[in-house]
Amino acid sequence: TMTPFWSALRQASEAVAPTSDRLPCPALRSVVHYGAPEVDEKSFETILECLRVRTVRGSRLDELNIAVYHREEKHYEALRAKYLPSLSVLVGQVTYVDDLEACPSVYSTPGSSSVSE
């Protein structure tokens, strides 16, 4: 799932120096999750925690793209309505779609993540 990536990034950010502005991967600007397994509230809460730490320390993402498949449309719509506004405050551009075709294939293969600086 996506959660381990974001948990590790948040923990590394906090471990570097909890009271300083230093961060691992300070130039990280874009993250793409393509074909990640279905996401849930825990996934989004973990992402938001990490993004808040990075934003406070001056390393805001420019772009976050999440393209996954949800078995139930109403589950996707509920998560989108709940979390997209918060993500949009912390990231320059956010794309969260229930459609694997919407995420360009140049990023990676299904089920993986990509980051760029």
C-alpha beads as a LAMMPS data file, in Angstrom:
LAMMPS data file: protein, C-alpha beads

117 atoms
116 bonds

1 atom types
1 bond types

-500.0 500.0 xlo xhi
-500.0 500.0 ylo yhi
-500.0 500.0 zlo zhi

Masses

1 110.0

Atoms # bond

1 1 1 0.000 0.000 0.000
2 1 1 0.972 3.661 -0.047
3 1 1 1.072 3.971 3.731
4 1 1 4.594 2.531 4.308
5 1 1 6.170 5.059 1.929
6 1 1 4.540 8.041 3.669
7 1 1 5.113 6.624 7.161
8 1 1 8.798 6.158 6.434
9 1 1 9.141 9.641 4.955
10 1 1 7.365 11.228 7.939
11 1 1 9.408 9.249 10.471
12 1 1 12.642 10.140 8.693
13 1 1 11.589 13.792 8.641
14 1 1 10.887 13.783 12.358
15 1 1 13.998 11.765 13.219
16 1 1 16.428 14.075 11.417
17 1 1 15.844 16.761 13.986
18 1 1 12.344 17.155 15.383
19 1 1 12.871 20.809 16.214
20 1 1 14.868 21.905 13.185
21 1 1 13.970 22.800 9.623
22 1 1 16.106 20.000 8.168
23 1 1 14.422 17.220 6.187
24 1 1 15.419 14.136 4.240
25 1 1 14.948 14.702 0.505
26 1 1 14.478 18.464 0.858
27 1 1 14.225 18.903 -2.920
28 1 1 11.407 16.353 -3.275
29 1 1 8.778 18.055 -5.421
30 1 1 6.630 15.346 -7.001
31 1 1 5.189 12.011 -5.899
32 1 1 3.158 9.651 -8.074
33 1 1 1.310 6.552 -6.887
34 1 1 0.154 4.611 -9.896
35 1 1 -1.923 1.494 -9.479
36 1 1 -1.420 1.490 -5.731
37 1 1 -3.774 -0.861 -3.933
38 1 1 -7.046 0.661 -2.865
39 1 1 -6.480 3.453 -0.347
40 1 1 -8.344 4.077 2.880
41 1 1 -8.630 6.736 5.580
42 1 1 -5.452 5.544 7.311
43 1 1 -3.539 6.038 4.051
44 1 1 -4.740 9.615 3.716
45 1 1 -4.166 10.475 7.380
46 1 1 -0.577 9.231 7.058
47 1 1 -0.050 11.240 3.860
48 1 1 -1.443 14.383 5.497
49 1 1 0.775 13.998 8.585
50 1 1 3.858 13.745 6.392
51 1 1 2.860 16.662 4.166
52 1 1 2.174 18.877 7.189
53 1 1 5.663 18.232 8.587
54 1 1 7.253 18.933 5.201
55 1 1 5.206 22.106 4.658
56 1 1 6.049 23.507 8.091
57 1 1 9.728 22.888 7.371
58 1 1 9.614 24.608 3.993
59 1 1 9.580 21.607 1.665
60 1 1 6.123 21.646 0.146
61 1 1 5.376 19.252 -2.726
62 1 1 4.560 20.814 -6.072
63 1 1 2.648 17.788 -7.294
64 1 1 0.925 14.681 -5.910
65 1 1 -0.745 12.215 -8.290
66 1 1 -2.696 9.218 -7.043
67 1 1 -4.350 6.929 -9.580
68 1 1 -5.927 3.801 -8.152
69 1 1 -8.829 1.484 -8.701
70 1 1 -11.637 1.427 -6.142
71 1 1 -14.095 -1.436 -6.059
72 1 1 -16.879 0.873 -4.939
73 1 1 -17.460 4.289 -6.498
74 1 1 -19.035 5.687 -3.317
75 1 1 -15.894 4.768 -1.320
76 1 1 -13.755 6.745 -3.777
77 1 1 -16.153 9.711 -3.740
78 1 1 -16.239 9.799 0.080
79 1 1 -12.437 9.750 0.375
80 1 1 -12.085 12.349 -2.360
81 1 1 -14.589 14.691 -0.677
82 1 1 -12.987 14.280 2.737
83 1 1 -9.279 14.506 1.861
84 1 1 -8.834 16.413 -1.402
85 1 1 -9.397 19.847 0.214
86 1 1 -6.741 19.172 2.895
87 1 1 -4.280 17.796 0.348
88 1 1 -4.811 20.812 -1.899
89 1 1 -3.752 23.157 0.910
90 1 1 -0.477 21.260 1.374
91 1 1 0.448 20.489 -2.260
92 1 1 0.625 22.730 -5.308
93 1 1 -1.313 20.368 -7.580
94 1 1 -3.177 17.236 -6.493
95 1 1 -4.677 14.599 -8.740
96 1 1 -6.632 11.744 -7.163
97 1 1 -8.500 9.623 -9.652
98 1 1 -10.262 6.289 -9.653
99 1 1 -8.842 5.416 -13.021
100 1 1 -5.499 3.808 -13.740
101 1 1 -5.616 5.085 -17.325
102 1 1 -5.508 8.689 -16.058
103 1 1 -1.964 8.392 -14.744
104 1 1 0.674 8.588 -17.495
105 1 1 2.524 5.346 -18.071
106 1 1 5.869 7.160 -18.083
107 1 1 5.797 7.301 -14.296
108 1 1 6.122 3.612 -13.536
109 1 1 4.484 0.258 -13.710
110 1 1 1.208 -0.492 -11.916
111 1 1 1.531 -1.034 -8.177
112 1 1 4.540 1.191 -7.683
113 1 1 5.456 4.688 -6.617
114 1 1 7.659 7.300 -8.198
115 1 1 9.275 10.370 -6.712
116 1 1 11.196 13.137 -8.361
117 1 1 13.294 16.061 -7.226

Bonds

1 1 1 2
2 1 2 3
3 1 3 4
4 1 4 5
5 1 5 6
6 1 6 7
7 1 7 8
8 1 8 9
9 1 9 10
10 1 10 11
11 1 11 12
12 1 12 13
13 1 13 14
14 1 14 15
15 1 15 16
16 1 16 17
17 1 17 18
18 1 18 19
19 1 19 20
20 1 20 21
21 1 21 22
22 1 22 23
23 1 23 24
24 1 24 25
25 1 25 26
26 1 26 27
27 1 27 28
28 1 28 29
29 1 29 30
30 1 30 31
31 1 31 32
32 1 32 33
33 1 33 34
34 1 34 35
35 1 35 36
36 1 36 37
37 1 37 38
38 1 38 39
39 1 39 40
40 1 40 41
41 1 41 42
42 1 42 43
43 1 43 44
44 1 44 45
45 1 45 46
46 1 46 47
47 1 47 48
48 1 48 49
49 1 49 50
50 1 50 51
51 1 51 52
52 1 52 53
53 1 53 54
54 1 54 55
55 1 55 56
56 1 56 57
57 1 57 58
58 1 58 59
59 1 59 60
60 1 60 61
61 1 61 62
62 1 62 63
63 1 63 64
64 1 64 65
65 1 65 66
66 1 66 67
67 1 67 68
68 1 68 69
69 1 69 70
70 1 70 71
71 1 71 72
72 1 72 73
73 1 73 74
74 1 74 75
75 1 75 76
76 1 76 77
77 1 77 78
78 1 78 79
79 1 79 80
80 1 80 81
81 1 81 82
82 1 82 83
83 1 83 84
84 1 84 85
85 1 85 86
86 1 86 87
87 1 87 88
88 1 88 89
89 1 89 90
90 1 90 91
91 1 91 92
92 1 92 93
93 1 93 94
94 1 94 95
95 1 95 96
96 1 96 97
97 1 97 98
98 1 98 99
99 1 99 100
100 1 100 101
101 1 101 102
102 1 102 103
103 1 103 104
104 1 104 105
105 1 105 106
106 1 106 107
107 1 107 108
108 1 108 109
109 1 109 110
110 1 110 111
111 1 111 112
112 1 112 113
113 1 113 114
114 1 114 115
115 1 115 116
116 1 116 117
